[in-house]
Amino acid sequence: MQDIAAENRGKVTAYVGAGGKTSSIRKRAETLRAEGKRVLILTTTKMMVPQEQEIFTAYEQTGQESVISATASVWQERRAAEKQLKERVQSVLDTYGCCVAGSLIPGTEKFGMLPEKLMEDLLYLADEILIEADGSAHMPVKAPAEHEPVLFPYMDEVVIVMGAHAIGKPLREVCHRVDYAKELLKCDADKIVTAADLKTLAEQGYAIPIQKQYPWMKISKVTGKDIKLCLTAEKKDKVRDKQ
């Protein structure tokens, strides 16, 4: 059930799959920004920190995130950090029309998911929110594990991406979680990947399970080169209204 007021927040689109999620998000963000819309980019997994440092806003962790053991001073520090992040996001959106926000991961050039409540609060600051919600270990094809992708009920649309450059190559060389893919495709790891395989992984690995769990979400399936694999499934408003 969608529990975040849709009438007051921006449209939320999650990108899952492999082989082009980040580039698809960047391309969509540029298109939206050119239309005069304010765009916020987040993740529920991990993303690379953008080269454009001016549009990146990092959340500073307090060092104590346990709800049970947090002291009053820790809570105050956390609230102050969240307030500062919201203000920085607002400022970046006002200045550049696009903001990337997340929690820095020490020792890496990546950032991760913000605290859940803070992320929900940010949904009201932009016209469109683009979220990378799946990892693929830099592989162009993926079959998700049971805990993947990382979605939330307030998401309006899910874009499933698969890398077309995997076609013609052995599955073992181009697929993240190849054992899951073998089960879905009923093949061995030496199978040469076809366009039909990408469609099967997108539908059986992502679209069907996602619509079963979140029947109100719109689902789109594309390859990393923006080639449509199949028709878009429209949001089921009647089902959502019954939730």
C-alpha positions in Angstrom: 0.0 0.0 0.0 1.3 3.5 -0.9 1.6 5.3 2.4 3.3 8.5 1.2 0.9 11.2 0.0 1.2 11.1 -3.7 -0.6 14.4 -4.3 2.1 16.4 -2.5 5.3 14.7 -3.6 7.2 14.2 -6.8 6.9 11.2 -9.0 9.1 8.4 -7.9 10.8 6.1 -10.4 13.0 3.2 -9.4 15.6 1.7 -11.8 16.4 -2.0 -11.4 18.3 -4.7 -13.4 21.7 -4.3 -14.9 23.7 -2.8 -17.7 22.7 0.8 -17.9 20.7 1.9 -14.7 23.0 4.8 -13.8 23.3 6.1 -17.4 19.5 5.7 -17.9 19.0 7.8 -14.7 21.4 10.5 -15.9 19.8 10.7 -19.3 16.3 10.9 -17.8 17.5 13.6 -15.4 18.9 15.7 -18.1 15.7 15.5 -20.1 13.6 16.5 -17.1 15.9 19.3 -16.2 15.7 20.6 -19.7 11.9 20.7 -19.3 12.3 22.9 -16.2 11.6 20.2 -13.7 13.5 19.7 -10.4 15.1 16.2 -10.2 16.4 14.4 -7.2 18.6 11.3 -7.6 18.8 8.7 -4.7 19.6 5.1 -4.2 18.4 2.2 -2.0 21.6 0.3 -2.7 24.9 1.9 -3.8 25.9 4.4 -6.5 29.1 6.1 -7.6 29.6 9.6 -6.4 29.0 11.9 -9.4 31.9 13.8 -11.0 29.8 16.9 -10.7 30.5 17.6 -7.1 28.4 20.7 -7.1 25.2 18.7 -7.4 26.1 16.0 -4.8 24.9 16.3 -1.2 26.3 13.9 1.4 24.5 12.9 4.6 26.9 13.0 7.6 26.3 10.0 9.8 26.3 10.7 13.6 28.2 7.5 14.3 25.4 6.1 16.5 22.4 4.8 14.5 20.8 2.5 17.0 17.3 3.5 17.9 17.4 1.6 21.2 20.7 2.9 22.5 20.7 6.4 21.0 21.0 9.2 23.7 19.2 12.5 23.6 22.3 14.2 22.4 22.7 11.7 19.6 19.1 12.3 18.5 19.7 16.0 18.5 22.8 15.6 16.4 20.9 13.3 14.0 18.0 15.8 13.6 20.4 18.6 13.0 22.2 16.6 10.3 18.9 15.7 8.6 17.8 19.3 8.7 21.1 20.4 7.2 20.8 17.8 4.4 17.3 18.9 3.5 18.4 22.6 3.3 21.4 21.6 1.1 19.2 19.5 -1.2 16.8 22.4 -1.5 19.6 24.8 -2.2 21.2 22.6 -4.9 17.8 22.0 -6.5 17.2 25.8 -6.6 20.6 26.4 -8.1 21.1 23.5 -10.6 17.7 21.9 -10.9 19.2 18.5 -10.1 20.6 17.0 -6.9 22.2 13.7 -6.0 22.0 12.8 -2.3 23.1 9.9 -0.2 25.3 8.6 2.7 29.0 8.4 1.9 30.5 4.9 2.2 33.9 5.3 3.9 36.9 4.1 1.9 35.0 4.0 -1.4 33.9 6.4 -4.1 30.3 5.3 -3.6 27.3 6.5 -1.6 24.5 4.5 -0.1 20.9 4.8 1.0 19.8 7.7 3.3 17.9 6.9 6.5 14.4 5.8 5.3 12.4 8.5 7.0 14.8 11.2 5.7 14.5 9.8 2.2 10.8 10.0 2.4 10.9 13.6 3.5 13.0 14.5 0.5 10.4 13.2 -1.9 8.4 16.5 -1.4 11.3 18.7 -2.6 11.5 17.7 -6.3 9.2 17.2 -9.2 10.7 13.8 -10.1 12.8 11.4 -8.0 14.9 8.8 -9.7 16.2 6.0 -7.6 18.7 3.3 -8.3 17.3 0.3 -6.5 19.4 -2.6 -7.6 23.1 -3.6 -7.8 24.7 -5.7 -10.6 28.4 -5.7 -9.9 29.0 -3.9 -13.2 27.5 -6.8 -15.2 25.2 -6.1 -18.1 22.6 -8.8 -17.1 21.2 -9.9 -13.8 18.7 -12.3 -12.2 17.8 -10.9 -8.8 18.0 -12.8 -5.5 14.9 -13.0 -3.2 15.8 -9.8 -1.3 16.3 -7.8 -4.5 15.5 -5.2 -5.8 15.1 -2.8 -2.8 11.8 -1.1 -3.4 9.3 0.8 -1.3 5.5 1.0 -1.6 5.5 4.8 -2.5 7.4 4.2 -5.7 5.2 5.0 -8.8 7.1 3.3 -11.6 9.9 0.7 -11.9 12.1 0.7 -15.0 13.8 -2.7 -15.7 17.1 -2.3 -17.5 19.2 -5.0 -19.2 22.4 -4.4 -21.2 22.0 -5.2 -24.9 25.8 -5.6 -25.2 25.4 -9.0 -23.4 23.7 -10.5 -26.4 26.0 -13.0 -28.2 28.1 -13.7 -25.1 28.2 -16.6 -22.7 25.9 -16.2 -19.7 28.7 -16.8 -17.2 30.7 -13.8 -18.6 27.9 -11.2 -18.5 25.4 -12.1 -15.7 25.3 -11.2 -12.1 23.9 -14.0 -9.9 24.3 -16.4 -12.8 22.9 -19.4 -10.7 19.5 -17.5 -10.4 19.6 -16.8 -14.2 20.2 -20.5 -15.0 17.1 -21.4 -13.1 15.0 -18.8 -14.9 16.3 -19.6 -18.3 16.6 -23.4 -17.7 20.0 -23.5 -19.1 23.7 -23.8 -18.2 26.2 -21.0 -17.7 27.7 -21.5 -21.2 24.5 -20.5 -22.9 24.9 -17.7 -25.5 22.6 -14.8 -24.4 19.9 -13.7 -26.8 17.4 -10.9 -26.8 14.7 -13.4 -25.8 16.8 -14.2 -22.7 16.9 -10.6 -21.7 13.1 -10.4 -22.0 12.7 -13.6 -19.9 15.0 -12.3 -17.1 13.2 -8.9 -17.1 9.7 -10.5 -16.9 10.3 -13.6 -14.8 13.0 -12.1 -12.6 11.5 -8.7 -12.1 8.2 -7.7 -13.6 6.1 -10.6 -12.4 7.4 -10.7 -8.8 7.2 -6.9 -8.5 3.7 -6.7 -9.8 2.7 -9.4 -7.4 4.1 -7.5 -4.4 3.3 -4.0 -5.6 0.4 -4.3 -8.1 -0.2 -0.5 -8.3 3.3 0.2 -9.8 3.8 0.9 -13.4 6.5 -1.3 -14.9 8.6 -0.5 -18.0 11.2 -2.8 -19.5 14.1 -1.6 -21.7 17.6 -2.5 -22.7 20.6 -0.4 -21.8 20.4 1.1 -25.3 16.8 2.1 -24.9 15.4 -0.7 -27.1 11.9 -1.6 -26.0 11.6 -5.3 -25.1 7.9 -5.4 -24.4 4.9 -3.2 -23.7 4.5 -1.1 -20.5 2.2 -2.4 -17.9 0.0 0.5 -16.7 -0.6 1.2 -13.1 -3.7 -0.6 -11.7 -5.5 2.2 -10.0 -8.4 0.1 -9.0 -6.1 -2.3 -7.1 -4.3 0.6 -5.5 -7.6 2.1 -4.3 -8.5 -1.1 -2.6 -5.2 -1.2 -0.6 
